[in-house]
């Protein structure tokens, strides 16, 4: 055996010993699944000016705004698909044009969620999406 191969064999033996004494390998944390969460944005106005409210809704445990528990339950009932939330029965909204745009981006049950819709006014937003975009506390 040459001097180089003896050194390589010794290094290999040291590496094997280190691996055997290190214990079982630990799985790396799964950073791709951060639980059910949605970045919610509500913008009032026509896009040229307006008020924007933003929050992060987390659902384990529910947090993010004052109706987070209700919002998480409603989202859970529709698998995170905001468009499938049933509209409120008997909701009567004024015929006033004060546009409001609701956006959601995040993940639910490991699936990406993207939602954006503009409503004629905040009442119609609330009637259509329930507590999900109720960001005013």
C-alpha positions as CSV (number, residue, x, y, z in Angstrom):
1,X,0.0,0.0,0.0
2,X,1.4,3.4,-0.9
3,X,1.6,6.3,1.5
4,X,-1.4,8.1,-0.2
5,X,-3.7,5.0,-0.1
6,X,-2.8,4.5,3.7
7,X,-3.8,8.1,4.4
8,X,-7.0,7.7,2.4
9,X,-7.8,4.5,4.3
10,X,-7.1,6.1,7.6
11,X,-9.4,9.1,6.7
12,X,-12.1,6.7,5.6
13,X,-11.9,4.8,8.9
14,X,-12.1,8.0,10.9
15,X,-15.1,9.2,8.9
16,X,-16.9,5.8,9.4
17,X,-16.1,5.9,13.2
18,X,-17.5,9.5,13.4
19,X,-20.7,8.5,11.6
20,X,-21.2,5.4,13.8
21,X,-20.8,7.5,17.0
22,X,-22.9,10.4,15.9
23,X,-26.2,8.5,16.4
24,X,-29.2,8.3,14.2
25,X,-29.7,11.0,11.6
26,X,-32.3,13.7,12.4
27,X,-34.7,14.7,9.7
28,X,-34.5,18.3,8.7
29,X,-37.5,20.4,9.6
30,X,-40.1,20.7,6.8
31,X,-40.0,24.4,6.0
32,X,-42.3,24.0,3.1
33,X,-45.4,23.3,5.3
34,X,-45.9,26.1,7.7
35,X,-49.5,25.2,8.6
36,X,-52.7,26.7,7.3
37,X,-52.2,30.4,6.8
38,X,-53.3,33.2,4.5
39,X,-52.0,36.7,4.0
40,X,-55.2,38.7,3.8
41,X,-55.5,42.2,2.2
42,X,-58.5,44.4,2.0
43,X,-58.2,47.6,0.0
44,X,-61.0,50.1,-0.1
45,X,-61.2,52.4,-3.1
46,X,-60.8,52.3,-6.8
47,X,-57.1,51.6,-6.9
48,X,-56.0,55.2,-7.3
49,X,-56.3,55.9,-3.6
50,X,-57.6,54.1,-0.7
51,X,-57.1,52.4,2.6
52,X,-55.4,49.0,2.8
53,X,-55.5,46.6,5.7
54,X,-53.3,43.5,5.9
55,X,-53.0,40.7,8.3
56,X,-51.7,37.1,8.5
57,X,-54.4,34.7,9.4
58,X,-53.0,31.5,11.0
59,X,-55.2,28.6,12.0
60,X,-53.2,26.5,14.4
61,X,-54.1,28.1,16.8
62,X,-56.4,30.7,15.2
63,X,-54.9,34.1,15.2
64,X,-54.5,37.2,13.0
65,X,-57.7,39.2,13.6
66,X,-60.6,39.4,16.0
67,X,-62.7,36.8,14.2
68,X,-59.8,34.4,13.5
69,X,-61.5,31.3,15.0
70,X,-64.6,31.9,13.0
71,X,-62.6,32.5,9.8
72,X,-60.5,29.4,10.3
73,X,-63.7,27.3,10.9
74,X,-65.3,28.7,7.7
75,X,-62.2,28.1,5.7
76,X,-61.9,24.6,7.0
77,X,-65.5,23.8,6.0
78,X,-64.7,24.7,2.3
79,X,-61.1,23.2,2.2
80,X,-59.6,26.7,2.1
81,X,-61.4,27.6,-1.1
82,X,-62.7,31.1,-0.4
83,X,-64.8,31.1,-3.6
84,X,-66.8,28.2,-2.1
85,X,-67.9,30.0,1.0
86,X,-71.7,30.2,0.9
87,X,-73.1,33.7,0.8
88,X,-74.9,34.9,3.9
89,X,-78.6,34.2,3.7
90,X,-80.9,37.2,3.7
91,X,-78.0,39.8,3.6
92,X,-79.3,43.1,2.5
93,X,-76.7,45.5,1.3
94,X,-77.1,49.1,0.2
95,X,-76.7,49.9,-3.5
96,X,-73.8,52.2,-2.8
97,X,-70.7,52.0,-4.9
98,X,-67.6,52.0,-2.6
99,X,-65.4,49.3,-4.1
100,X,-63.4,47.0,-1.9
101,X,-60.9,44.4,-3.1
102,X,-60.1,41.3,-1.1
103,X,-57.0,39.3,-1.6
104,X,-55.7,36.1,0.0
105,X,-52.5,34.3,-0.6
106,X,-51.0,31.4,1.3
107,X,-51.6,27.7,1.8
108,X,-54.3,25.4,3.1
109,X,-53.7,21.7,3.7
110,X,-50.4,22.1,1.9
111,X,-52.0,23.5,-1.3
112,X,-51.3,27.1,-2.5
113,X,-54.2,29.5,-2.2
114,X,-54.6,32.6,-4.4
115,X,-57.9,34.6,-4.3
116,X,-58.7,38.1,-5.5
117,X,-62.1,39.7,-5.9
118,X,-63.5,43.2,-6.0
119,X,-66.9,43.8,-4.4
120,X,-69.2,46.8,-4.9
121,X,-69.0,47.7,-1.2
122,X,-67.8,46.4,2.2
123,X,-71.3,45.0,3.0
124,X,-71.2,42.8,-0.1
125,X,-67.7,41.6,0.9
126,X,-68.9,40.6,4.3
127,X,-72.0,38.9,2.9
128,X,-70.0,36.9,0.5
129,X,-66.9,35.9,2.6
130,X,-68.2,36.0,6.2
131,X,-65.5,36.5,8.8
132,X,-62.5,35.7,6.6
133,X,-61.8,39.4,5.6
134,X,-63.2,40.9,8.8
135,X,-60.0,42.8,9.6
136,X,-61.4,45.8,11.5
137,X,-61.5,44.2,14.9
